[in-house]
Amino acid sequence: MTRTRTFTALAALTLALALGACKDDGHPSACSGNTPTPPLVSAWPHEDGRTWSYDFISLSRVDTNATLVGPGETILPPMSWLHDRLEEPFVAGDGDTLRGRYGLTFDGEMTTDSGVTTQYLHEEMLVEERPGPADDVDPLLVLLARTRPDLRDRLPAAALAAAKSTADGFARISGPLLLHGYAFAWEDSGYYGYGDISTHHSWVFMERDLEVGTEFSLQLVPELADDIFLYGRVWSRGPVSGLGETRCDAVEVMYVIDLGEQFAVDENAALEGVFRGYVYGVNVFVPGVGPVYSQERNHALFQTAYNPTGTEVFEAVFELTYRGSD
């Protein structure tokens, strides 16, 4: 990966956003009436030098009730059911809670290993006063290195190295996926990511318009597998506070990533059963401000990527709350 960096000196402006960005702030009269649907281009300002900073919390635990079944017997839960689960409290395992800071900055251009030159959305992570996982690698490929060992021999070396370096730390995740950095592009039809496997879109943040109910989907890494998909929907619009005023046009986008079937094996590489992994969550965008909140939950057989005897299903939550922009 190569990139050209452009630095812009900007004054810092600290803002705070209440956790649960799409919830009513207790003053419904501030958002009475119909709020016009904002244009798609306004949802994520993307001029070079624009910066967002967040507080994050990462939680994880082992799901001891996961059921392994036979090939073809797993199904993906409905998006509405998964959205409801985001409202449920998550209890972490012992020692599996981390806090820190996360930042995103549009910083010049980059060229992916597949040869696409586009904007570089640089991400930085500080985990409890120490540096977090390194960026400059497609986060989706890192996740696949952790959850789909059957694909490892076709993944880039950088993704494998990043997955190994975070396998035993950072609450078993390498950072957010639903709101991530790397190769970013605003195009007339939406906001996209590009990766290192091909010159096609590797990700969709939003597409077409911001009308509630608008749906989009993308087959992820079709060069590697035929069962990994991203599904998205504009879920709601509503008020958000903490930006110096109550904004009535916040847009909540729901995502589900189907990781396909994951195969659990024993120490002799004999098949013990099949599990369907998935990632789900929401991003909240305020037009003219950009992404102000993100929550994602991972439900996957993380251990099988580097430990063939691991059959535990790990559940992990990564939550970002906006602090401000430069």
ZAMARGU-4260 file (C-alpha; in steps of 0.2 Angstrom, whole numbers, plus 5000, padded with zeros to 4 digits):
<rodrens>
0) 5000/5000/5000 | 5007/5017/4996 | 4999/5034/4999 | 5003/5053/4998 | 5000/5062/5014
5) 4993/5080/5015 | 4994/5089/5032 | 4982/5103/5037 | 4983/5113/5053 | 4966/5115/5061
10) 4960/5121/5078 | 4953/5108/5090 | 4935/5109/5094 | 4929/5098/5108 | 4911/5092/5108
15) 4902/5079/5117 | 4888/5067/5111 | 4876/5058/5123 | 4878/5039/5122 | 4864/5032/5112
20) 4864/5045/5098 | 4848/5041/5090 | 4838/5042/5106 | 4826/5056/5110 | 4835/5068/5121
25) 4819/5071/5132 | 4814/5087/5122 | 4802/5080/5109 | 4795/5098/5105 | 4813/5102/5098
30) 4810/5090/5083 | 4791/5092/5080 | 4785/5090/5062 | 4793/5081/5048 | 4811/5083/5045
35) 4816/5083/5027 | 4827/5069/5021 | 4845/5076/5020 | 4855/5074/5004 | 4867/5059/5004
40) 4882/5069/5000 | 4879/5079/5017 | 4880/5064/5028 | 4899/5062/5029 | 4909/5078/5025
45) 4925/5071/5017 | 4937/5085/5013 | 4955/5082/5016 | 4960/5086/5034 | 4943/5083/5042
50) 4945/5074/5059 | 4933/5064/5071 | 4938/5058/5088 | 4929/5046/5099 | 4929/5037/5116
55) 4927/5018/5114 | 4923/5004/5125 | 4927/4986/5120 | 4919/4971/5128 | 4920/4952/5125
60) 4915/4935/5132 | 4914/4917/5128 | 4897/4911/5123 | 4896/4893/5131 | 4878/4890/5124
65) 4883/4891/5105 | 4877/4876/5095 | 4887/4867/5082 | 4877/4860/5068 | 4880/4851/5051
70) 4885/4860/5035 | 4870/4870/5027 | 4860/4870/5043 | 4864/4887/5049 | 4854/4903/5046
75) 4857/4921/5048 | 4846/4930/5061 | 4834/4943/5054 | 4840/4961/5054 | 4826/4967/5065
80) 4830/4954/5078 | 4848/4959/5078 | 4843/4977/5080 | 4833/4973/5095 | 4848/4964/5103
85) 4858/4981/5102 | 4847/4987/5115 | 4851/4973/5127 | 4865/4975/5140 | 4881/4966/5137
90) 4890/4958/5151 | 4909/4955/5147 | 4919/4941/5154 | 4932/4944/5167 | 4946/4955/5161
95) 4938/4957/5144 | 4934/4976/5145 | 4945/4989/5137 | 4943/5008/5135 | 4952/5020/5124
100) 4952/5034/5111 | 4949/5031/5092 | 4952/5044/5078 | 4948/5046/5060 | 4956/5058/5048
105) 4955/5061/5029 | 4974/5062/5026 | 4978/5063/5007 | 4978/5049/4995 | 4983/5030/4996
110) 4984/5016/4983 | 4978/4999/4988 | 4988/4983/4985 | 4975/4980/4971 | 4980/4996/4962
115) 4965/5008/4967 | 4970/5026/4971 | 4958/5035/4982 | 4956/5045/4998 | 4965/5039/5013
120) 4955/5038/5029 | 4968/5036/5043 | 4963/5028/5059 | 4972/5029/5076 | 4968/5020/5092
125) 4974/5022/5109 | 4970/5008/5121 | 4971/5012/5139 | 4986/5023/5137 | 4995/5012/5125
130) 4995/5011/5106 | 4981/5000/5098 | 4981/4989/5083 | 4991/4996/5068 | 4981/5002/5053
135) 4985/5002/5035 | 4977/4985/5032 | 4960/4981/5026 | 4950/4978/5043 | 4938/4966/5034
140) 4953/4955/5029 | 4960/4955/5047 | 4943/4949/5053 | 4942/4935/5040 | 4960/4929/5045
145) 4953/4927/5063 | 4936/4919/5059 | 4939/4910/5042 | 4954/4899/5043 | 4949/4890/5027
150) 4954/4907/5018 | 4970/4910/5026 | 4981/4904/5012 | 4973/4916/5000 | 4974/4932/5012
155) 4988/4945/5011 | 5002/4943/5023 | 4998/4960/5031 | 4981/4954/5036 | 4988/4938/5043
160) 5001/4947/5053 | 4988/4960/5060 | 4976/4946/5065 | 4990/4936/5074 | 4996/4952/5083
165) 4979/4955/5090 | 4973/4937/5093 | 4976/4938/5112 | 4973/4956/5116 | 4961/4971/5113
170) 4946/4960/5119 | 4950/4948/5104 | 4946/4961/5091 | 4957/4972/5081 | 4946/4988/5080
175) 4930/4993/5073 | 4924/4987/5056 | 4907/4996/5053 | 4916/5013/5055 | 4934/5010/5049
180) 4948/5018/5040 | 4958/5013/5025 | 4954/5017/5007 | 4938/5028/5006 | 4928/5035/4992
185) 4913/5046/4989 | 4905/5043/4973 | 4889/5049/4966 | 4880/5033/4972 | 4887/5032/4989
190) 4901/5031/5001 | 4912/5016/4998 | 4928/5007/5004 | 4941/4998/4993 | 4952/4984/4998
195) 4968/4974/4993 | 4960/4959/4984 | 4952/4968/4969 | 4948/4984/4961 | 4929/4983/4965
200) 4921/4990/4980 | 4925/4981/4996 | 4913/4990/5007 | 4897/5001/5007 | 4894/5013/5021
205) 4879/5021/5013 | 4871/5020/4996 | 4858/5029/4985 | 4849/5040/4997 | 4845/5042/5016
210) 4826/5038/5015 | 4821/5027/5029 | 4820/5009/5023 | 4833/5011/5009 | 4843/4995/5008
215) 4860/4990/5000 | 4870/4975/4999 | 4887/4969/4993 | 4895/4952/4991 | 4912/4954/5001
220) 4928/4946/4994 | 4920/4936/4980 | 4937/4931/4974 | 4939/4922/4990 | 4922/4915/4995
225) 4904/4914/4989 | 4896/4915/5006 | 4901/4932/5014 | 4889/4947/5012 | 4886/4964/5019
230) 4868/4970/5021 | 4863/4988/5025 | 4847/4998/5028 | 4844/5016/5033 | 4835/5011/5049
235) 4828/5028/5056 | 4830/5047/5057 | 4828/5056/5073 | 4835/5069/5086 | 4852/5069/5093
240) 4859/5081/5106 | 4877/5086/5112 | 4882/5095/5097 | 4879/5112/5104 | 4861/5111/5098
245) 4847/5097/5095 | 4849/5090/5078 | 4833/5082/5071 | 4841/5074/5055 | 4852/5061/5062
250) 4852/5045/5052 | 4854/5028/5059 | 4861/5015/5047 | 4860/4996/5052 | 4873/4984/5045
255) 4874/4965/5046 | 4889/4955/5039 | 4886/4937/5036 | 4903/4928/5038 | 4897/4912/5031
260) 4899/4895/5038 | 4914/4892/5050 | 4920/4875/5054 | 4926/4869/5071 | 4938/4855/5071
265) 4947/4845/5085 | 4966/4843/5088 | 4966/4830/5074 | 4957/4842/5062 | 4942/4831/5062
270) 4926/4841/5060 | 4916/4844/5076 | 4902/4855/5068 | 4898/4871/5059 | 4893/4888/5065
275) 4887/4904/5056 | 4897/4919/5061 | 4891/4937/5059 | 4894/4955/5064 | 4880/4968/5066
280) 4877/4985/5072 | 4873/5003/5068 | 4882/5019/5063 | 4874/5036/5066 | 4878/5051/5054
285) 4873/5069/5057 | 4873/5079/5040 | 4887/5091/5040 | 4895/5083/5055 | 4898/5065/5049
290) 4898/5049/5060 | 4894/5052/5078 | 4891/5035/5085 | 4894/5017/5081 | 4890/5001/5090
295) 4895/4984/5082 | 4893/4966/5089 | 4903/4951/5084 | 4897/4934/5085 | 4910/4922/5078
300) 4922/4907/5081 | 4937/4918/5083 | 4949/4905/5090 | 4948/4894/5076 | 4959/4905/5065
305) 4975/4901/5075 | 4970/4887/5087 | 4963/4872/5078 | 4956/4865/5094 | 4946/4881/5099
310) 4927/4879/5097 | 4922/4893/5109 | 4911/4906/5101 | 4917/4924/5106 | 4905/4938/5107
315) 4912/4955/5107 | 4905/4973/5107 | 4914/4989/5101 | 4906/5005/5104 | 4911/5022/5098
320) 4905/5039/5105 | 4909/5055/5097 | 4920/5068/5106 | 4923/5081/5093 | 4931/5086/5077
325) 4946/5097/5071
</rodrens>
